[in-house]
Amino acid sequence: MIFPSSLLENAVNEFAKLPGIGKKTALRLVLHLIRQEQGAVQHFSDTIAKMRSEIRFCTRCHNIADGPLCNICADRGRKSDTICVVENIRDVMAIEGTGQYNGTYHVLGGVVSPLDGVGPDQLPIEALVRRVREEEVKEVIFALSPTIQGDTTIFYIQKQLEPYPLTVTTIARGISFGGELEFTDELTLARSLTGRLPVGQYVGRTL
Amino acid sequence: MIFPSSLLENAVNEFAKLPGIGKKTALRLVLHLIRQEQGAVQHFSDTIAKMRSEIRFCTRCHNIADGPLCNICADRGRKSDTICVVENIRDVMAIEGTGQYNGTYHVLGGVVSPLDGVGPDQLPIEALVRRVREEEVKEVIFALSPTIQGDTTIFYIQKQLEPYPLTVTTIARGISFGGELEFTDELTLARSLTGRLPVGQYVGRTL
């Protein structure tokens, strides 16, 4: 790409560093910004810089936070005796989006994956065990992706939690709503069979 | 979407204002920036703000510029007696990308389109006529999109240029390289027939 201006070129190169944004898309975005009011672009730029410099991670659950605690941990209405263990912040937002969960979270920031050099020591698992001990937790729910790494992580953490009197569960794996039985892979279908529920428990069940 | 932090939410909303960026993509981009060094994000933000506040439009051809003249107009090696009329800056970059053009440009910033409320008076057509008169231009090449609006614009400008002794051309419309004849629309095929060239002129022809 041959640019008529180095200011334009630098801005396009910055946008093109973002994941999934190629040079052509970056150019389209920058040309869009050129057409906006200067104040609006300054606001865009300031909001991004402020977000990065001021954002914190919740000292309790490692979720993203504006202050020392995230909105969820700071909310007195949430049940602190239930912790849902997730991999990342997007998972928190996905579960919050269901409106079905009223406990707290623990964001691991990853899963145990020896091949990628991620051991249990790099994840805030000790902090989770400490929370279980200090906050009189009754249930830990694992909501990790159904992968070998996810299962390894669950297995490892479960071992650490064994000394404590609490229920450890994992979210159900089965056929998606709207999913067709015949196109479901065998492992999922097998798990949905072994994890079958009495119909009375299934209909209208909430947490 | 339920956000754990208003800093995050504001940043996502800013990204989601960009064309073609939805909330989910915006969230992915912001979470990517959170994982980057603070200095890198500050640089991203500063580059965008600086670009918008300092970018100029070339006083001669209305291309994007760092100073009063764009890189192309400031380049003494370019032939100033040939002007290529284009709709926007992306068209300039597309033609520059071919490496086949050594003249200057005139960026209209749009085409005559009465239905969208764009009349000839809103486009820098007078400036083009002035350039033709003052810069002893020998050829004006129209490189506008092959639409009714493009053709209307060419027709209007051509009328204004009639008093001056110069050649007025338009880029060839025909079958793309790699295009299949049988799938070409009738209008394009008809134009490529009426605009046929002697084979000797076609092979290895450059501007």
Interface residues (C-beta under 8 A of the other chain):
Chain A: M1 I2 F3 P4 S5 S6 L7 L8 N10 A11 E14 F15 K17 L18 P19 G20 I21 T25 L27 R28 L29 V30 L31 H32 L33 I34 Q36 Q38 V41 Q42 H43 F44 S45 D46 T47 I48 A49 K50 M51 R52 S53 E54 I55 C58 N63 I64 A65 D66 C70 N71 I72 N88 I89 R90 V92 M93 E96 G97
Chain B: M1 I2 F3 P4 S5 S6 L7 L8 N10 A11 E14 F15 K17 L18 P19 G20 I21 T25 L27 R28 L29 V30 L31 H32 L33 I34 Q36 Q38 V41 Q42 H43 F44 S45 D46 T47 I48 A49 K50 M51 R52 S53 E54 I55 C58 N63 I64 A65 D66 C70 N71 I72 N88 I89 R90 V92 M93 E96 G97
